[in-house]
Amino acid sequence: MPFIKIRDNHLTYGGVAYFRAHSEDVEPGSIGEKRQPLRKANYLEVKDRIPPSKFKVARSTVALIDIGELSRSDIDAQVTALIPVGGVPVPTKLDAQAAFDQLKSQEVKLVKFVVSTADMVRALNGSPDQRDKLAGWGHDARVVIENFVAMHYTLAEKFNHDVEVSLSAGVDHVVQATVGGGGSGAGTTTVTMPKPTCFAYLLGKIRWNGNVVDDLDDDQWSFS
């Protein structure tokens, strides 16, 4: 079983390197331009978002952290985690020390959400305004296709084991994820995932066929 290795500017999981810089600005389906500033971590400059109603479905699982390698210096900023308060998942800000302690103790875990390439390609082609923006941004245009969200372990377990998750827009167009029970009925769990809840993310680079999105290539974090 692969384990997450967290560093201050990225994390690796299953041989894939995910971006951490500016993750607080990222949501599922965020689009923008990849930036590569000198002497700073590469990141996505978020400029818009594909509506979650366009891609609708993701898959989720709990990704275990290699706590033996986790260092306090790897968590250098506050983390927003989803914590149940009165039975309702609430985005809760943890300072760097509290985030480190709760990740180390596994009281807070990281849940990975993945939108399939095929679904995101359909969503991009079904969102002509956003697709045209991506075309205008040229070589640097990117879309978020995977993201990690920090959750209390009791909540994270609801999203474990590669389950299918229904994505939609909730109040104020915030992305919400529902798992279990076949919809919004009994036995379901729904969480909202506002921007600050993203811990890390993977980008997709656009492969064009004329003015149509033909495919997406994984674009991983790197030093360059």
C-alpha positions in Angstrom: 0.0 0.0 0.0 1.4 3.4 -0.9 1.8 6.1 1.7 1.8 9.9 1.4 5.1 11.6 1.9 4.4 15.2 2.8 6.9 18.0 2.1 6.5 21.8 2.6 5.9 22.4 -1.1 4.5 19.1 -2.4 3.4 15.6 -1.5 4.0 12.3 -3.2 1.6 9.4 -3.3 1.7 6.3 -5.4 4.7 7.7 -7.3 2.8 10.9 -8.2 3.9 14.4 -7.0 1.1 16.8 -6.1 1.3 20.6 -5.8 0.8 22.2 -2.4 1.6 25.9 -3.1 -1.6 28.1 -3.1 -3.7 25.0 -2.4 -6.1 27.3 -0.4 -7.3 28.8 -3.7 -8.1 25.4 -5.3 -11.4 23.6 -5.7 -12.3 20.5 -7.8 -12.4 21.7 -11.4 -10.4 24.9 -10.8 -8.8 26.2 -14.0 -6.0 28.7 -14.5 -2.4 29.1 -15.5 0.6 27.2 -14.1 3.1 29.6 -12.6 6.8 28.8 -12.1 8.3 31.7 -10.1 12.1 31.7 -9.5 13.1 30.4 -6.1 9.5 29.6 -5.1 7.2 26.6 -5.5 5.3 26.1 -8.7 1.5 26.5 -8.4 -1.8 27.0 -10.2 -2.9 30.6 -10.5 -6.7 30.0 -10.2 -8.8 32.1 -12.6 -12.1 30.2 -12.9 -13.8 26.9 -12.3 -15.6 24.2 -14.3 -19.0 23.9 -12.6 -19.2 20.7 -10.6 -22.5 19.9 -12.3 -20.5 19.4 -15.5 -18.4 16.5 -14.2 -20.7 15.4 -11.3 -18.8 12.3 -10.2 -15.5 11.7 -8.4 -14.0 8.7 -6.6 -12.5 9.1 -3.2 -10.2 7.2 -0.8 -8.3 7.8 2.4 -4.6 8.0 1.6 -2.4 7.1 4.6 0.4 9.4 5.6 3.9 8.0 6.3 3.9 9.4 9.8 7.4 8.1 10.4 8.8 10.6 7.9 6.5 13.5 8.7 8.4 16.5 10.1 7.1 19.6 11.8 8.8 21.7 9.0 6.7 19.9 6.4 3.6 21.7 7.8 4.6 25.4 7.6 1.1 27.0 7.4 -2.3 26.6 8.8 -4.5 23.8 7.4 -8.3 23.9 7.0 -9.8 20.5 7.9 -13.4 19.3 7.9 -14.2 18.6 11.5 -17.7 17.4 12.8 -19.2 20.0 15.1 -22.6 18.9 16.5 -22.6 16.2 13.9 -22.1 18.7 11.0 -18.8 18.8 9.1 -17.4 22.3 9.5 -14.2 23.7 7.8 -11.9 24.4 10.8 -8.6 26.2 10.7 -5.7 24.4 12.4 -2.5 26.3 13.0 0.7 24.6 11.8 1.5 22.9 15.1 -2.1 21.6 15.6 -2.2 20.4 12.0 1.1 18.6 12.4 -0.1 17.0 15.7 -3.4 15.8 14.3 -2.0 14.5 11.1 0.8 12.7 13.1 -1.8 11.1 15.4 -4.1 10.3 12.5 -6.9 12.2 14.1 -7.0 14.1 10.8 -6.5 12.1 7.6 -6.2 13.1 4.0 -8.9 12.1 1.5 -8.1 12.0 -2.2 -10.8 13.0 -4.7 -10.3 12.0 -8.4 -12.3 13.1 -11.4 -11.7 10.7 -14.3 -10.0 12.1 -17.4 -12.9 11.1 -19.6 -15.4 13.0 -17.3 -13.3 16.1 -17.1 -12.7 16.2 -20.9 -16.5 16.0 -21.3 -17.0 18.7 -18.7 -14.5 21.0 -20.4 -16.1 20.6 -23.8 -19.5 21.1 -22.2 -18.3 24.4 -20.7 -17.4 26.5 -23.8 -16.8 29.8 -21.9 -14.2 28.1 -19.6 -12.8 26.1 -22.5 -12.2 29.3 -24.5 -10.4 30.8 -21.6 -8.1 27.8 -21.4 -7.4 28.1 -25.1 -6.5 31.7 -24.7 -4.0 31.0 -21.9 -2.0 28.8 -24.2 0.8 26.5 -23.0 0.3 27.3 -19.3 -3.4 26.4 -19.2 -4.3 23.8 -16.6 -7.3 22.2 -14.9 -7.4 20.5 -11.4 -8.2 16.8 -11.8 -7.3 15.4 -8.3 -7.2 17.0 -4.9 -6.6 16.1 -1.2 -8.8 17.3 1.6 -8.1 17.0 5.3 -10.9 15.5 7.4 -11.4 14.2 10.9 -10.9 10.4 10.8 -14.5 9.6 11.6 -15.6 11.6 8.5 -12.7 10.5 6.3 -13.8 6.9 6.7 -17.1 7.7 4.9 -15.0 8.5 1.8 -12.6 5.6 2.0 -12.1 2.6 -0.3 -12.4 4.2 -3.7 -16.1 5.0 -3.3 -18.2 7.0 -5.9 -18.9 10.5 -4.8 -21.6 12.8 -6.2 -20.4 16.4 -6.7 -22.7 19.4 -6.9 -22.8 23.1 -6.2 -24.3 24.0 -2.8 -25.0 27.3 -1.1 -22.9 30.1 -2.6 -21.8 27.7 -5.4 -19.4 25.9 -3.0 -18.6 22.4 -4.1 -20.3 19.7 -2.1 -19.6 16.0 -2.1 -22.1 13.3 -1.2 -21.3 9.7 -0.6 -23.5 6.7 0.3 -27.2 6.0 0.1 -27.6 6.6 -3.6 -28.2 10.4 -3.3 -29.5 12.7 -0.7 -31.5 10.2 1.3 -30.9 8.3 4.5 -27.4 6.9 5.0 -25.7 9.6 3.0 -22.9 11.9 4.1 -22.5 15.3 2.5 -19.6 17.7 3.0 -18.9 21.1 1.5 -15.4 21.8 0.3 -14.8 25.5 0.1 -11.4 26.7 -1.3 -9.4 26.6 1.9 -10.0 22.9 2.4 -7.7 21.8 -0.4 -4.4 20.4 0.9 -2.7 19.4 -2.3 -3.7 19.0 -6.0 -2.8 17.5 -9.4 -3.0 19.4 -12.6 -4.1 18.3 -16.1 -2.5 19.8 -19.1 -4.8 20.2 -22.1 -4.3 18.3 -25.3 -6.2 20.1 -28.1 -7.8 18.9 -31.3 -8.5 22.2 -33.0 -10.8 24.1 -30.6 -11.9 20.9 -28.8 -10.3 19.3 -25.7 -9.1 15.9 -26.9 -7.3 14.6 -23.7 -5.6 15.6 -20.5 -2.0 14.7 -19.5 -1.0 14.6 -15.8 1.2 17.5 -14.9 3.0 16.8 -11.6 4.8 19.0 -9.2 8.5 19.4 -9.9 11.4 21.9 -9.1 11.1 23.2 -12.7 
